[in-house]
Amino acid sequence: MPKKNTGKLLGLLEQAIMEIVWKKGETTVRAVVDALGKKRNLAYTTVMTVMTRLAEKGILCRSAQPDGSFLYKPRDSQEEFYAKTSRTIFHQVIKNFGAVAVAQFVDTLEAIDPAQIAALKQRLRKKII
């Protein structure tokens, strides 16, 4: 059975944690557990493990506090994270699939929001000139 988050940049719990961290700016595992606790019943160690992995991936920065806990903050804003990640994904897709990938992107964009095609054309003209 396929996972619900197939194709997403972050797993479901990672996404929920990052939404909280982006909103707070900097936070502790305890604060994230408390914020998630309103919607989910998660163990402190589960959230701590995910936040540690996000730090290891370079998505979060963490600094040790005098009491032995860690303070976490996002390495990039939400917009910067999605811009960097999508740039990497697009680069790989174009590298692997070339013009076919670009054509599919344009077709998909046109189906989702035709107004975006006009904005894309304008941006391309600026890059070409």
Contacts in CASP RR format, 6 or more apart in sequence:
PFRMAT RR
TARGET T0000
AUTHOR 0000-0000-0000
METHOD contacts of the structure
MODEL  1
MPKKNTGKLLGLLEQAIMEIVWKKGETTVRAVVDALGKKRNLAYTTVMTV
MTRLAEKGILCRSAQPDGSFLYKPRDSQEEFYAKTSRTIFHQVIKNFGAV
AVAQFVDTLEAIDPAQIAALKQRLRKKII
4 12 0 8 1.000
5 11 0 8 1.000
5 12 0 8 1.000
5 15 0 8 1.000
8 15 0 8 1.000
9 82 0 8 1.000
9 85 0 8 1.000
9 89 0 8 1.000
10 18 0 8 1.000
10 59 0 8 1.000
13 42 0 8 1.000
13 46 0 8 1.000
13 47 0 8 1.000
13 50 0 8 1.000
14 50 0 8 1.000
14 54 0 8 1.000
16 36 0 8 1.000
16 39 0 8 1.000
16 40 0 8 1.000
17 32 0 8 1.000
17 36 0 8 1.000
17 47 0 8 1.000
17 50 0 8 1.000
17 51 0 8 1.000
17 54 0 8 1.000
18 54 0 8 1.000
18 59 0 8 1.000
18 74 0 8 1.000
18 78 0 8 1.000
18 81 0 8 1.000
20 27 0 8 1.000
20 31 0 8 1.000
20 32 0 8 1.000
20 35 0 8 1.000
20 36 0 8 1.000
21 27 0 8 1.000
21 32 0 8 1.000
21 60 0 8 1.000
21 72 0 8 1.000
21 73 0 8 1.000
21 74 0 8 1.000
22 74 0 8 1.000
22 77 0 8 1.000
22 78 0 8 1.000
24 31 0 8 1.000
25 73 0 8 1.000
25 74 0 8 1.000
26 71 0 8 1.000
26 72 0 8 1.000
26 73 0 8 1.000
27 71 0 8 1.000
27 72 0 8 1.000
27 73 0 8 1.000
28 69 0 8 1.000
28 70 0 8 1.000
28 71 0 8 1.000
28 72 0 8 1.000
29 44 0 8 1.000
29 47 0 8 1.000
29 48 0 8 1.000
29 51 0 8 1.000
29 69 0 8 1.000
29 70 0 8 1.000
29 72 0 8 1.000
30 44 0 8 1.000
30 69 0 8 1.000
32 47 0 8 1.000
32 51 0 8 1.000
32 72 0 8 1.000
33 42 0 8 1.000
33 44 0 8 1.000
33 47 0 8 1.000
36 42 0 8 1.000
36 47 0 8 1.000
51 60 0 8 1.000
51 62 0 8 1.000
51 70 0 8 1.000
51 72 0 8 1.000
52 62 0 8 1.000
54 60 0 8 1.000
54 72 0 8 1.000
55 61 0 8 1.000
55 62 0 8 1.000
55 72 0 8 1.000
58 75 0 8 1.000
59 74 0 8 1.000
59 75 0 8 1.000
59 76 0 8 1.000
59 81 0 8 1.000
60 72 0 8 1.000
60 73 0 8 1.000
60 74 0 8 1.000
60 75 0 8 1.000
61 72 0 8 1.000
61 73 0 8 1.000
61 74 0 8 1.000
61 75 0 8 1.000
62 70 0 8 1.000
62 71 0 8 1.000
62 72 0 8 1.000
62 73 0 8 1.000
63 70 0 8 1.000
63 71 0 8 1.000
64 70 0 8 1.000
65 71 0 8 1.000
74 81 0 8 1.000
75 81 0 8 1.000
76 84 0 8 1.000
90 105 0 8 1.000
93 101 0 8 1.000
94 101 0 8 1.000
94 102 0 8 1.000
106 117 0 8 1.000
106 120 0 8 1.000
109 116 0 8 1.000
109 117 0 8 1.000
109 120 0 8 1.000
110 116 0 8 1.000
110 117 0 8 1.000
END
